[in-house]
Amino acid sequence: MKNTLRVTAALVLSSALVSAQTKVVAPKNSYTPAQDVELGRQAAAEARQQLPILKDDGVESLLEGIGRRLVTAIPADMRHPEFHYTFEPVNVKEINAFALPGGPMFVNRGMIEAAKTEGEVAGVMAHELSHVILRHGTAQASKAQKYQIGQVAGAILGSIIGGGWGQVIAQGSQFGLGTAFLRFSREYERQADILGSQIMARGGYDPRDMASMFKTIEKQGGSGGPQWLSDHPNPGDRAAYITKEAQSLRVENPVGNSRDFTQVQARLKQMSPAPTTEQATKKTGSRPTGTSGSGSAPTGRVAAPASNFRTYTEGNMFKVSVPSNWLEIPGQSAVTFAPEGAYGQTNGQNVFTHGVEIGGARNESHDLQTATNELVESLGQANPGLSRASGYDRVTLSGRAGLRTVLTNSQSATGQPESIAIFTTQLRDGNLFYAVAVAPQSDFNAYRGVFDKVIRSIQLME
């Protein structure tokens, strides 16, 4: 059942607001609201194909009812009449939700099951709704001016969704590192918390329920909770400032737990347990790797690295300096820097023989070494000739603790054995940041100094 809500009239609940409330101003944005709508339309259609949507009238009715109450409570000066708001449940375990530009919202079953009150569900939904109202998705993408809307569509959408499913949605995007590094900033998170609190009060919900839900999320361990936190970085003292904002608001016509909420929670307990996002993603084999190739196999005949270096800024995440005769090759979740003749496609896979690939990989609450092992394993799946040549060395990457290991590949694209040095560290949200340096074994020692210089130049900007 598809439920669409268009805002056509303002419902003013001035008595629910007090003058002391925090003023929230939407950030600068080079995209139009119409482009938000188009991006959201494209992403929602893809999401409905890829995500395990929960088809249950009771759950859909609950989300639509909460969503309608919140949308009606949007302040008049922040309404976008062209936006269409929909609310759909996703059958996965994690406590999470995401809303796409223009209004489509998807709410994980795990979030509904973990909520103690209907207000806690409303709190997460109000937060996500506020991201849409403030147009944070396209505002974040506006910082990467060299990319056009068609290029960033998948990246914006994948970053908002997050996790394995976000990478599925982002496939086909040619924006380097989009899924990992277009996530909302801490300032955007704070704005969504504050505006969400105000919308809750106007809609009859106690904003402190939002703070309570976030505390529940923070207490969750293992694979059942951290996804929301990694996709939504904590600005710090989140519960404290939400509670403080709540003190400046008055809730008009308070809403308690509806009969729908009680019945839905009982209904979900009777269903088979929902899979984790990681489990659902693995079932689809949806781990994107590689970079954008030229369509033909690399020749492996390349010019020596230039002595002068050029600096590139990738999204809003990192800077790196590479030899000036290396090309920038954006990919789905990584960007490769390689000389002409070093990159291309073999057996339908994008490969490169000389250069460095830098990217991000989802880390489902694992430590750095475990996450690095998983990265190595994923490389091995696409490269049957890959073997470990060394253990792990502890290194520093952009001022952070990192690991380094060297692999060998006996079945490279050119038929020559190659050496692969992998450098990893963790981002603030716990996800993996990596750099993979590749050269034929016969050239690797000559390239080692260049690789080290490239790695030392990396500056994370998150």
C-alpha positions, -999 to +999 in steps of 0.1 A: +000+000+000+015+033-011+006+063+011+012+098-002+007+130+017+009+164+000+010+195+021-015+219+007-025+241+037-007+253+068-019+243+102-007+269+127-002+257+162+014+288+177+004+278+212+027+248+209+058+270+205+074+294+228+096+324+217+127+309+234+129+280+208+160+278+188+160+293+153+169+268+126+180+281+092+184+258+062+220+257+048+230+270+014+220+248-015+228+250-052+200+225-061+164+234-065+135+219-046+123+203-079+157+186-081+152+173-046+119+158-057+134+142-087+163+127-067+139+113-042+116+099-068+145+080-085+159+067-052+126+056-038+119+036-069+152+019-066+148+014-028+115-004-033+132-028-056+162-035-034+150-032+002+129-059+019+098-037+022+074-050+049+040-054+034+016-051+064-014-028+064-012-023+102+024-012+102+019+010+071-012+026+088+008+034+119+036+051+101+012+070+079-007+083+109+024+095+127+038+109+095+006+128+087+006+144+121+042+155+118+040+168+083+009+188+092+030+204+120+058+217+097+062+254+103+045+274+076+078+292+065+095+258+060+069+241+038+077+228+003+043+223-014+060+203-042+073+177-018+054+144-014+058+125+018+055+087+020+062+064+049+072+027+043+084+000+067+116-020+059+119-056+073+154-054+088+165-056+124+186-024+129+171+006+147+172+030+117+152+051+093+161+074+064+142+100+044+151+109+008+150+143-008+115+154-016+098+133+010+100+095+007+107+079+041+116+044+050+115+031+086+132-001+098+111-027+116+138-028+143+131+008+152+094+002+157+101-029+178+127-011+201+105+019+208+089+021+242+063+046+231+047+059+199+065+092+207+099+075+203+089+064+168+077+099+161+110+113+174+131+094+148+106+102+121+106+139+130+144+139+128+144+123+094+116+146+082+137+176+093+165+165+071+141+166+041+126+200+051+161+215+055+172+198+022+203+185+039+210+158+012+214+182-017+230+209+006+258+184+014+262+176-023+264+213-031+299+213-015+311+192-044+306+217-072+325+199-099+298+172-102+265+175-119+232+163-106+231+132-128+265+122-114+258+127-077+223+112-077+233+078-066+259+091-042+235+113-024+210+086-021+234+059-010+249+082+016+215+090+031+204+054+032+238+042+045+251+007+049+250-021+024+217-011+010+230+024+005+258+010-016+232-009-037+213+023-044+245+041-052+257+016-079+261+033-112+271+066-096+304+079-108+310+102-078+341+091-061+335+080-025+299+093-026+283+067-004+309+069+023+315+106+025+283+125+016+268+117+050+252+144+070+276+165+091+272+169+129+258+204+124+231+190+101+224+164+127+219+190+154+196+210+131+175+180+125+173+172+162+162+208+170+137+212+142+124+177+148+118+186+185+098+216+175+077+197+150+070+170+176+057+196+200+035+212+173+022+177+165+013+167+200+044+146+209+068+152+238+102+160+223+119+142+252+108+110+236+133+117+208+161+120+234+149+088+250+150+069+217+185+081+210+196+068+244+181+035+235+200+034+203+233+043+221+227+014+245+222-011+218+252-034+212+264-057+184+248-054+150+214-044+163+218-007+169+250+012+158+239+017+122+218+047+130+246+063+149+272+057+121+248+072+095+239+100+119+270+113+137+263+124+173+269+162+176+276+156+213+254+160+243+225+151+220+200+141+247+209+171+268+203+198+242+171+180+230+158+180+265+168+217+269+149+225+237+119+206+249+118+229+279+112+259+256+083+242+239+047+235+250+030+204+236-005+211+224-031+183+227-006+156+238-007+123+220-003+091+240+003+056+227-024+049+200-042+016+197-024+011+164+010+013+181+002-013+207-013-036+181+016-032+157+042-041+183+022-072+193+019-081+156+056-077+149+065-101+178+045-128+161+064-125+129+097-143+120+127-123+133+139-097+108+173-102+093+202-077+099+210-053+071+244-071+068+226-104+063+201-090+038+229-073+019+250-105+017+220-124+003+220-100-027+258-101-032+257-063-032+292-053-022+304-029-049+341-028-056+364-015-083+365+017-102+353+031-135+374+015-162+379+024-199+362-008-212+394-024-225+421-042-206+450-022-193+482-025-212+505-022-182+528+000-203+529+032-183+551+063-179+572+066-148+556+087-120+561+124-124+583+141-098+558+169-092+525+161-075+489+174-079+465+177-050+429+164-054+400+171-030+374+143-029+339+153-018+340+168+016+361+139+030+398+140+021+426+155+002+455+136-015+485+144-036+495+121-064+520+123-093+508+149-118+507+124-147+482+102-129+446+104-138+416+107-113+391+078-120+360+082-098+341+050-090+311+038-070+326+038-035+363+046-043+385+068-065+416+055-083+447+075-093+467+058-120+487+066-151+474+062-187+476+026-197+473+013-161+435+010-159+407-007-178+384-038-177+391-075-177+363-101-177+338-074-169+358-062-138+375-028-134+412-033-128+444-012-126+480-023-127+498+008-113+485+034-089+464+039-057+427+033-050+413+052-020+379+044-007+355+037+021+339+004+033+310-003+056+321-016+090+293-034+109+307-026+144+340-045+139+374-034+151+400-021+126+418-054+121+385-074+116+372-048+092+406-049+073+404-087+071+369-084+056+383-059+030+411-084+021+386-112+018+364-092-005+395-085-027+402-122-027+368-130-040+375-111-072+411-121-074+416-159-069+454-155-072+456-132-041+476-143-011+489-126+020+526-118+019+529-102+053+511-097+086+500-063+098+522-034+106+509-005+127+511+028+108+497+063+110+473+074+084+462+110+084+473+113+120+452+082+130+462+047+141+462+024+111+473-009+097+494-019+067+497-053+050+512-065+017+495-090-006+506-107-038+485-115-068+497-142-091+469-137-117+470-100-125+454-084-156+487-083-174+498-118-165+526-105-143+527-111-106+519-079-087+523-066-051+495-048-033+500-027-002+468-020+018+466+008+043+435+012+066+422+033+094+388+040+109+366+070+104+349+088+133+317+069+126+336+036+128+336+028+091+367+018+072+389+041+052+415+024+030+441+030+004+453+002-019+486+007-037+493-016-067+523-023-089+539-053-107+563-071-084+592-061-107+583-024-103+570-024-067+603-014-050+607+015-075+571+027-067+574+022-029+587+058-023+559+072-045+533+052-027+546+062+007+545+099-003+509+095-015+498+079+017+515+105+038+497+133+019+462+120+027+443+144+049+409+133+062+386+163+066+356+147+084 
